[in-house]
Amino acid sequence: MPLDGLFTPKSLDHYRAMAVSGSYQANLNQSQVAAVLKAHDYGLAILTPEETRLVEQVMSVLKDQIWP
């Protein structure tokens, strides 16, 4: 079985079908919060690998709240 297209990113519309507006709670540590603030101020492209990892952790926490 060919693996072409197996890991092709889905469109945003694909995820809209799963998305529900609402309030979500996340318990974050100080480093995660700082990385999110820096990403907001300067953009994701400027983050160091460690800071990117911290932002990815936050996304994972939020994802688990949104879609367990």
C-alpha positions in Angstrom: 0.0 0.0 0.0 1.6 3.3 -1.0 2.1 5.8 1.8 1.7 8.9 -0.5 -0.7 11.3 1.0 -1.0 9.4 4.3 0.4 12.3 6.2 -0.8 15.1 4.1 -2.1 17.9 6.4 -5.8 18.3 6.5 -7.5 21.6 5.7 -8.8 23.9 8.5 -12.3 23.0 7.4 -11.6 19.4 8.5 -10.9 20.6 12.0 -13.9 23.0 12.1 -16.2 19.9 12.1 -14.7 18.9 15.4 -14.4 22.4 16.9 -16.8 23.8 19.4 -16.6 27.3 20.7 -16.3 27.6 24.5 -14.1 28.2 27.4 -11.2 25.9 28.1 -9.0 25.7 31.2 -5.3 24.9 31.1 -2.8 24.5 34.0 0.5 25.9 32.7 3.8 26.4 34.3 5.7 29.7 34.3 8.0 28.7 31.4 5.0 27.7 29.2 3.3 31.0 29.9 6.4 33.0 29.1 6.9 31.1 25.8 3.3 31.9 24.8 3.8 35.6 25.6 7.0 35.7 23.6 5.3 33.9 20.7 2.5 36.5 20.8 4.9 39.4 20.8 7.4 38.2 18.2 5.8 35.3 16.3 6.5 31.6 16.3 9.4 31.8 13.8 11.6 33.7 16.3 11.3 31.1 19.0 14.3 28.9 20.0 13.8 25.1 19.8 13.2 25.0 23.6 10.6 27.8 23.4 8.9 26.1 20.5 8.7 22.9 22.6 7.1 24.9 25.4 4.5 26.3 23.1 3.8 22.9 21.7 3.2 21.6 25.2 0.6 24.3 25.7 -1.1 23.3 22.4 -1.1 19.7 23.6 -2.7 20.7 26.9 -5.4 22.7 25.1 -6.0 20.0 22.6 -6.7 17.5 25.4 -9.2 19.9 26.8 -10.8 20.5 23.4 -10.7 17.0 22.0 -9.9 14.4 24.8 
